[in-house]
């Protein structure tokens, strides 16, 4: 995950080499394999390299086109290189041309429509001296970050991290209190796709492009997931085969690497399926075995997640590596350092993910596959509701009972049936009235469970923000177009928030994450699947399970339930570091009390340090990470 950055002086003044150097230094952790800067008179671009594709080993960025003078800096992995090279008449250069140059040539041919032709993960900026304009774009699923600052008529700055923009003296340092409130209420970053923790710095939303001239900044969406006609095939086997073809392409595209490529491996279907396909592909091409990286508990007998991870890792073609929470003490210096470098406080609790990425990096792997988006891309949505509306009551009950077997608690069966019946038969006006009557109280309870200061909640109009979040994508009218509803769920802000968190955690240790479930071709296929290919006899993601027959152990393919070890890892870290965490929180109390209710903070600390409640443990870690993050930005408070 390379770092990119740039400065444009809109007032025509010379761009500062010192400013560009400061931005490069901040982004050095993203690009440990080399830093380069291009500087014109009033424009400058830079790049810090993490070499993860074969072409990145010889392509030097920023890259200037001799004929036009256009310059590009890009954080990119293209999946349709051959198609683009054929369209550009450059197929003969396939072995010697880099992804950034391909994007630049695509811009020279199609102009602002350039990103519409790209398939893969990317964020880029192109300076065009002919029109004195800057063109930026970001992929549709938030796999590569891009932030910007704009002072009209004066300065424009962009970078892979907001902090790389904050190093500039010309950029005001003002914390965004609304964003802080979003965090304190429990991971509500999805309130806005363009917001950051700083008032004057913006996130370029996924699937958007930006065009900057001396007179204006224009932002527009160039790509949006659009549902098509429902896929109709003759049998379950035909669906599984068609899915496997697209899924295999998505995985194999992400195996293109400059060095060893690895994969996360949990005990579930998503990463397990990626590993199953990747190891077969690498075995065929004599590139194996595939390194896998897993977070486990110390006792397989008492942890189903650990047990199934061992089952998944015990097949041929895999070189497994494990980190368990009892080893957290050995990792303490690295974990502590990563917490003190958090881009945003929201990923502070992601100890498990941080440990897995650290393990991969220590084993020489800087490219890591994961299946984070599998639950959303293959979610069954309102399938039960549709069955009821069509009069298929018995089938709906069978599916609900199957879900109950998967999740274990029997009472969930009737909960699912009641919710499905409400969606199927309650008239929309009554449903809207019910939401209005119950929504306010639900939001009030949400606030009451947090430690947020009442003054802060009032200052940022917290109920308006929560209403916006809970209203976004919460209700999609039930129509015959199942794909329309599912595309709305996939396009929900939660997905991009989650992917951006994964990216920040990985980039902090010099690792590039790749998610085959967010291949546009695979998403387009999955969004148009009928409901019975997503849920059958209570088994979710049934098409994936069928496609993996003979490719993964049955103990993984038909494992019931889920068990997450994330909180276990965080608690282990806290136990190893109890005294210093308490001391750090005490030192930051004057900062924390600006945003939190002091009496609730005191109560939380007292309950945790006296009884070590699991709920309070999570809250204490929030205090620790948030206080540390505020301390690094205390000069702007």
Rosetta blueprint (number, residue, H / E / L):
1 X L
2 X L
3 X E
4 X E
5 X E
6 X E
7 X E
8 X E
9 X E
10 X L
11 X L
12 X L
13 X L
14 X L
15 X L
16 X L
17 X H
18 X H
19 X H
20 X H
21 X H
22 X H
23 X H
24 X H
25 X H
26 X H
27 X H
28 X H
29 X H
30 X L
31 X L
32 X L
33 X L
34 X L
35 X E
36 X E
37 X E
38 X E
39 X E
40 X L
41 X L
42 X L
43 X E
44 X E
45 X E
46 X E
47 X E
48 X E
49 X L
50 X L
51 X L
52 X L
53 X L
54 X H
55 X H
56 X H
57 X H
58 X L
59 X L
60 X L
61 X L
62 X L
63 X E
64 X E
65 X L
66 X L
67 X L
68 X L
69 X L
70 X L
71 X E
72 X E
73 X E
74 X E
75 X E
76 X E
77 X E
78 X E
79 X L
80 X L
81 X H
82 X H
83 X H
84 X H
85 X H
86 X H
87 X H
88 X H
89 X L
90 X L
91 X H
92 X H
93 X H
94 X L
95 X L
96 X L
97 X L
98 X L
99 X H
100 X H
101 X H
102 X H
103 X H
104 X H
105 X H
106 X H
107 X H
108 X H
109 X H
110 X H
111 X H
112 X H
113 X H
114 X H
115 X H
116 X H
117 X H
118 X L
119 X L
120 X E
121 X E
122 X E
123 X E
124 X E
125 X E
126 X E
127 X E
128 X E
129 X L
130 X L
131 X L
132 X L
133 X E
134 X E
135 X E
136 X E
137 X E
138 X E
139 X L
140 X L
141 X L
142 X L
143 X L
144 X L
145 X L
146 X L
147 X E
148 X E
149 X E
150 X E
151 X E
152 X L
153 X L
154 X L
155 X E
156 X E
157 X E
158 X E
159 X E
160 X L
161 X L
162 X H
163 X H
164 X H
165 X H
166 X H
167 X L
168 X L
169 X L
170 X L
171 X L
172 X L
173 X L
174 X L
175 X E
176 X L
177 X H
178 X H
179 X H
180 X H
181 X H
182 X H
183 X H
184 X H
185 X L
186 X L
187 X L
188 X L
189 X H
190 X H
191 X H
192 X L
193 X L
194 X L
195 X L
196 X L
197 X L
198 X E
199 X L
200 X L
201 X L
202 X E
203 X E
204 X L
205 X L
206 X L
207 X L
208 X E
209 X E
210 X E
211 X E
212 X E
213 X L
214 X L
215 X L
216 X L
217 X E
218 X E
219 X E
220 X E
221 X E
222 X L
223 X L
224 X L
225 X L
226 X L
227 X L
228 X L
229 X L
230 X L
231 X L
232 X L
233 X L
234 X L
235 X L
236 X H
237 X H
238 X H
239 X H
240 X H
241 X H
242 X H
243 X H
244 X H
245 X H
246 X H
247 X H
248 X H
249 X H
250 X H
251 X H
252 X H
253 X H
254 X L
255 X L
256 X L
257 X L
258 X L
259 X L
260 X L
261 X E
262 X E
263 X E
264 X E
265 X L
266 X L
267 X L
268 X L
269 X H
270 X H
271 X H
272 X H
273 X H
274 X H
275 X H
276 X H
277 X H
278 X H
279 X H
280 X H
281 X H
282 X H
283 X H
284 X H
285 X L
286 X L
287 X L
288 X L
289 X L
290 X E
291 X E
292 X E
293 X E
294 X E
295 X E
296 X E
297 X L
298 X L
299 X L
300 X H
301 X H
302 X H
303 X L
304 X H
305 X H
306 X H
307 X H
308 X H
309 X H
310 X H
311 X H
312 X H
313 X H
314 X L
315 X L
316 X L
317 X L
318 X E
319 X E
320 X E
321 X E
322 X E
323 X E
324 X E
325 X H
326 X H
327 X H
328 X H
329 X H
330 X H
331 X H
332 X H
333 X H
334 X H
335 X H
336 X H
337 X H
338 X H
339 X H
340 X L
341 X L
342 X L
343 X L
344 X L
345 X H
346 X H
347 X H
348 X L
349 X L
350 X L
351 X H
352 X H
353 X H
354 X H
355 X H
356 X H
357 X H
358 X H
359 X H
360 X H
361 X H
362 X H
363 X L
364 X L
365 X L
366 X L
367 X E
368 X E
369 X E
370 X E
371 X L
372 X L
373 X L
374 X H
375 X H
376 X H
377 X H
378 X L
379 X L
380 X L
381 X L
382 X L
383 X H
384 X H
385 X H
386 X H
387 X H
388 X H
389 X H
390 X L
391 X L
392 X L
393 X H
394 X H
395 X H
396 X H
397 X H
398 X H
399 X H
400 X H
401 X H
402 X H
403 X H
404 X H
405 X H
406 X H
407 X H
408 X L
409 X L
410 X L
411 X L
412 X H
413 X H
414 X H
415 X H
416 X H
417 X H
418 X H
419 X H
420 X H
421 X H
422 X H
423 X H
424 X H
425 X H
426 X L
427 X L
428 X H
429 X H
430 X H
431 X H
432 X H
433 X H
434 X H
435 X H
436 X H
437 X H
438 X H
439 X H
440 X H
441 X H
442 X H
443 X H
444 X H
445 X H
446 X H
447 X H
448 X H
449 X L
450 X L
451 X L
452 X E
453 X L
454 X H
455 X H
456 X H
457 X H
458 X H
459 X H
460 X L
461 X L
462 X H
463 X H
464 X H
465 X H
466 X H
467 X H
468 X H
469 X H
470 X H
471 X H
472 X L
473 X L
474 X L
475 X L
476 X L
477 X L
478 X L
479 X L
480 X L
481 X L
482 X H
483 X H
484 X H
485 X H
486 X H
487 X H
488 X H
489 X H
490 X H
491 X L
492 X L
493 X H
494 X H
495 X H
496 X H
497 X H
498 X H
499 X H
500 X H
501 X H
502 X H
503 X H
504 X H
505 X H
506 X H
507 X H
508 X L
509 X L
510 X L
511 X L
512 X E
513 X E
514 X E
515 X E
516 X H
517 X H
518 X H
519 X L
520 X H
521 X H
522 X H
523 X H
524 X H
525 X H
526 X H
527 X H
528 X L
529 X L
530 X L
531 X H
532 X H
533 X H
534 X L
535 X E
536 X E
537 X L
538 X L
539 X E
540 X E
541 X L
542 X H
543 X H
544 X H
545 X H
546 X H
547 X H
548 X L
549 X L
550 X L
551 X L
552 X L
553 X L
554 X H
555 X H
556 X H
557 X H
558 X L
559 X L
560 X L
561 X L
562 X L
563 X L
564 X L
565 X L
566 X H
567 X H
568 X H
569 X H
570 X H
571 X H
572 X H
573 X H
574 X H
575 X H
576 X H
577 X L
578 X H
579 X H
580 X H
581 X H
582 X H
583 X H
584 X H
585 X H
586 X H
587 X H
588 X L
589 X H
590 X H
591 X H
592 X H
593 X L
594 X L
595 X L
596 X E
597 X L
598 X H
599 X H
600 X H
601 X H
602 X H
603 X H
604 X H
605 X H
606 X H
607 X H
608 X H
609 X H
610 X H
611 X H
612 X L
613 X L
614 X H
615 X H
616 X H
617 X H
618 X H
619 X H
620 X H
621 X H
622 X H
623 X H
624 X H
625 X H
626 X H
627 X H
628 X H
629 X H
630 X H
631 X H
632 X H
633 X L
634 X H
635 X H
636 X H
637 X L
